[in-house]
Amino acid sequence: MQNPVPDYSIVVPVYDEGEAAPALAREIAAAFGDRSYELIFVNDASKDDTQARLTALKAEIPQLRVLAHRKNSGQSRAIRSGVRAARAPIIVTLDGDGQNDPADAPRLAERLKASPETVGLIGGERVKRQDSEAKRWASRWANRIRRRLLNDDCNDTGCGLKAFRRDVFLALPYFDHIHRYLPALVLREGYQTAFEPVNHRHRESGVSKYNNWGRLKASVSDLLGVMWLNTRARNPQGVDEV
């Protein structure tokens, strides 16, 4: 007999996070407690023991599912794989490095669940970011430029902690790095977005998979692409059967 559909699916993309992933999984499980949820870690073809450590946790955390990419495909593809496999109507995402605080995740999920169907996404906005000064500076400028050009009303699109509706996400045009443009794309589909302040923590293990130059190179083409998508959007403001 198949388990009942959970209220929430928590999707966590991971790549070479063998040290961080087990502790993060336990924190998420503790944060959601007796709520109805499933926890999906998507291993993006890690070269370390991430997959083995997570698989061993399944006996301890019955809600845990582990998906594995056969080839490294990036964070956005890992999120999409998790969302496609998810069973709940509401998705919650967190970065796999442990810098997002799982204690904040239920608050975003429950706010979205209580919101009208017109709200497609509740995003986290990191306060007191625990990153290097160079990373914070680059992020501030990137957010200002993106917000001005896309008018997405989002101060921190790079925050990995988000809650969104599964069907809304799957209706979006997919491209690599889509996870950084979800607020703008959700608005493009005619849904509303809202944001909550969330905690941000130091990275305790592993290393960042990105650098400022790498982000800049990808961001320029992605930003131009999303601007183009916005110019091609025509929204019917809903569909009625008559």
BARORO-935631 format. One line per field, with one value per residue (C-alpha): residue number from 1; x, y, z negated. Coordinates in Angstrom, 2 decimals. Layout:
BEGIN
n	[NUM, ...];
u	[X, ...];
v	[Y, ...];
w	[Z, ...];
//
This chain:
BEGIN
n	[1, 2, 3, 4, 5, 6, 7, 8, 9, 10, 11, 12, 13, 14, 15, 16, 17, 18, 19, 20, 21, 22, 23, 24, 25, 26, 27, 28, 29, 30, 31, 32, 33, 34, 35, 36, 37, 38, 39, 40, 41, 42, 43, 44, 45, 46, 47, 48, 49, 50, 51, 52, 53, 54, 55, 56, 57, 58, 59, 60, 61, 62, 63, 64, 65, 66, 67, 68, 69, 70, 71, 72, 73, 74, 75, 76, 77, 78, 79, 80, 81, 82, 83, 84, 85, 86, 87, 88, 89, 90, 91, 92, 93, 94, 95, 96, 97, 98, 99, 100, 101, 102, 103, 104, 105, 106, 107, 108, 109, 110, 111, 112, 113, 114, 115, 116, 117, 118, 119, 120, 121, 122, 123, 124, 125, 126, 127, 128, 129, 130, 131, 132, 133, 134, 135, 136, 137, 138, 139, 140, 141, 142, 143, 144, 145, 146, 147, 148, 149, 150, 151, 152, 153, 154, 155, 156, 157, 158, 159, 160, 161, 162, 163, 164, 165, 166, 167, 168, 169, 170, 171, 172, 173, 174, 175, 176, 177, 178, 179, 180, 181, 182, 183, 184, 185, 186, 187, 188, 189, 190, 191, 192, 193, 194, 195, 196, 197, 198, 199, 200, 201, 202, 203, 204, 205, 206, 207, 208, 209, 210, 211, 212, 213, 214, 215, 216, 217, 218, 219, 220, 221, 222, 223, 224, 225, 226, 227, 228, 229, 230, 231, 232, 233, 234, 235, 236, 237, 238, 239, 240, 241, 242];
u	[0.00, 1.42, 2.03, -0.34, 0.72, 2.72, 2.03, 5.62, 8.55, 11.91, 14.42, 18.16, 20.72, 24.17, 27.54, 30.56, 28.87, 29.61, 30.52, 27.59, 24.72, 23.97, 23.86, 21.70, 19.26, 18.91, 18.31, 15.61, 13.90, 13.97, 12.64, 9.65, 9.00, 5.60, 4.47, 3.58, 6.68, 9.21, 12.89, 14.58, 18.34, 19.56, 23.18, 24.60, 27.21, 29.39, 32.95, 33.06, 30.95, 27.88, 25.62, 26.80, 26.32, 22.83, 21.77, 22.86, 20.57, 17.41, 17.00, 17.16, 14.96, 12.09, 10.97, 14.34, 14.65, 17.98, 18.13, 21.39, 22.39, 24.52, 26.40, 27.09, 24.52, 24.47, 22.30, 19.31, 19.03, 19.32, 16.50, 14.38, 15.05, 13.93, 10.80, 9.80, 10.16, 8.38, 4.87, 3.79, 2.10, 4.47, 8.23, 10.83, 14.43, 17.60, 21.23, 23.19, 26.10, 24.24, 24.32, 20.51, 18.98, 16.43, 14.63, 13.29, 11.97, 8.64, 7.69, 8.03, 6.24, 3.31, 2.95, 2.68, 0.19, -2.00, -1.73, -4.24, -3.46, -2.39, 0.81, 3.33, 6.50, 7.72, 11.43, 13.97, 16.04, 19.26, 20.06, 23.60, 25.12, 28.05, 30.06, 33.27, 33.14, 33.92, 31.03, 28.62, 29.69, 29.23, 25.84, 24.61, 25.43, 24.07, 20.79, 20.46, 21.06, 18.79, 15.98, 16.14, 16.13, 13.59, 11.45, 11.06, 10.82, 13.39, 16.36, 18.10, 17.31, 20.44, 19.02, 18.54, 15.73, 12.45, 8.96, 6.99, 4.15, 5.25, 2.90, 4.05, 7.71, 7.08, 5.25, 8.33, 10.70, 13.70, 17.35, 20.57, 20.78, 17.00, 17.08, 18.48, 15.57, 12.57, 10.90, 10.98, 9.76, 6.97, 5.79, 5.97, 3.47, 1.02, 1.55, 2.44, 5.59, 6.44, 9.59, 10.62, 13.83, 15.85, 19.00, 22.32, 25.16, 28.86, 29.86, 31.23, 32.70, 33.45, 34.13, 31.93, 31.27, 31.13, 33.31, 32.49, 33.87, 32.00, 28.76, 29.30, 29.90, 26.74, 24.65, 25.08, 23.71, 21.04, 19.85, 19.57, 17.69, 15.15, 14.69, 13.90, 11.47, 9.66, 9.22, 7.62, 5.16, 1.40, -0.69, -4.43, -4.96, -6.46, -8.44, -12.15, -14.08, -17.44];
v	[0.00, 3.39, 5.94, 8.92, 12.02, 14.27, 17.97, 18.96, 17.65, 19.03, 18.91, 19.27, 19.17, 17.96, 17.60, 16.41, 17.23, 13.97, 15.73, 18.15, 16.11, 13.65, 16.38, 18.52, 15.65, 15.12, 18.86, 18.99, 15.92, 17.51, 20.83, 19.23, 16.87, 15.20, 17.22, 15.32, 15.46, 13.61, 14.51, 14.17, 14.51, 14.62, 13.53, 15.28, 12.58, 13.35, 12.06, 11.58, 9.40, 11.65, 8.99, 6.22, 8.36, 9.44, 5.92, 4.70, 7.31, 5.91, 3.44, 6.31, 8.76, 6.86, 9.97, 10.18, 9.43, 9.56, 10.25, 9.98, 11.63, 9.40, 12.48, 15.80, 18.27, 21.21, 22.56, 23.58, 20.17, 18.47, 20.62, 19.82, 16.08, 16.31, 18.31, 15.90, 12.96, 14.75, 13.72, 16.78, 19.86, 22.17, 22.01, 23.39, 23.71, 24.20, 24.36, 21.22, 22.96, 23.53, 27.35, 27.58, 27.00, 24.14, 25.70, 28.37, 25.92, 24.93, 28.60, 29.25, 25.99, 26.66, 30.27, 29.07, 26.35, 28.96, 31.40, 31.61, 29.69, 32.95, 32.92, 30.70, 31.20, 32.24, 33.03, 33.38, 36.54, 35.95, 38.26, 38.64, 36.59, 34.44, 34.69, 36.48, 40.24, 39.72, 37.29, 39.59, 42.58, 40.69, 39.41, 42.88, 44.32, 41.33, 41.54, 45.28, 44.92, 41.89, 43.48, 46.69, 44.90, 42.17, 44.07, 40.88, 42.60, 40.17, 41.30, 37.92, 35.57, 33.54, 32.25, 28.50, 28.34, 28.69, 27.23, 26.99, 25.08, 22.03, 22.62, 26.24, 25.22, 22.56, 25.12, 27.38, 27.33, 25.31, 26.33, 25.88, 28.25, 28.67, 28.44, 32.01, 33.42, 31.68, 34.85, 36.58, 33.49, 32.82, 36.42, 35.90, 33.05, 35.39, 34.27, 36.39, 36.03, 36.92, 36.82, 36.01, 36.87, 33.72, 32.82, 32.19, 30.10, 29.55, 26.69, 24.03, 21.66, 21.33, 24.17, 26.43, 25.13, 28.68, 31.77, 35.38, 35.18, 31.98, 33.51, 36.68, 34.80, 32.76, 35.61, 37.94, 35.50, 34.21, 37.71, 38.62, 35.37, 36.02, 39.60, 38.16, 35.64, 38.46, 40.35, 37.27, 36.62, 36.89, 36.01, 35.15, 35.96, 32.54, 29.95, 29.24, 26.27, 27.39];
w	[0.00, 1.02, -1.72, -1.80, 0.10, -2.26, -2.75, -2.00, 0.02, -1.10, 1.77, 1.08, 3.92, 2.83, 4.48, 2.47, -0.85, -2.63, -5.86, -5.89, -4.42, -7.29, -9.94, -7.67, -7.07, -10.82, -11.37, -8.70, -10.17, -13.63, -12.30, -10.55, -13.45, -13.20, -10.19, -7.03, -4.82, -2.73, -2.53, 0.87, 1.19, 4.78, 5.13, 8.20, 9.00, 6.00, 5.99, 2.22, -0.11, -0.10, 1.38, -0.94, -4.03, -3.00, -2.04, -5.48, -7.08, -5.50, -8.34, -10.85, -8.92, -7.23, -5.33, -3.57, 0.14, 1.99, 5.71, 7.65, 10.91, 13.11, 14.36, 12.65, 14.00, 11.60, 8.81, 10.91, 12.56, 9.17, 7.83, 10.87, 10.49, 6.88, 7.71, 10.47, 8.08, 5.22, 4.20, 2.19, 3.68, 1.79, 2.26, -0.13, 1.04, -0.99, 0.08, -0.74, -2.48, -5.74, -5.60, -5.36, -8.78, -8.67, -11.63, -9.25, -6.66, -8.29, -8.69, -4.95, -4.08, -6.38, -5.23, -1.64, -2.59, -4.32, -1.39, 1.47, 4.66, 6.29, 4.17, 5.91, 3.87, 0.42, 0.54, -2.23, -2.60, -4.49, -7.39, -8.79, -5.98, -7.07, -3.84, -2.91, -2.34, 1.35, 1.73, -0.11, 2.00, 5.26, 4.13, 3.15, 6.56, 8.43, 6.52, 7.15, 10.88, 11.25, 9.22, 11.27, 14.62, 13.79, 11.28, 9.26, 5.84, 4.42, 2.32, 2.14, 4.99, 4.22, 0.94, 1.36, -1.19, 0.69, 0.59, 3.83, 5.41, 7.36, 10.27, 10.58, 10.74, 13.36, 15.52, 15.69, 18.68, 17.54, 18.00, 16.05, 13.05, 13.02, 9.22, 9.07, 11.06, 9.54, 8.15, 11.54, 13.38, 10.89, 11.35, 15.12, 14.79, 13.07, 9.46, 6.45, 4.35, 0.76, -1.36, -4.92, -6.81, -7.52, -9.40, -7.65, -9.07, -8.58, -6.32, -8.69, -6.11, -2.40, 0.02, 2.13, 5.63, 7.04, 7.24, 8.10, 11.65, 12.36, 11.09, 13.12, 16.36, 15.97, 14.57, 17.55, 20.11, 17.72, 16.89, 20.57, 21.18, 18.42, 19.65, 23.09, 21.61, 19.83, 23.08, 24.64, 21.80, 22.40, 19.36, 19.62, 15.90, 15.30, 17.25, 16.78, 18.12, 19.49];
//
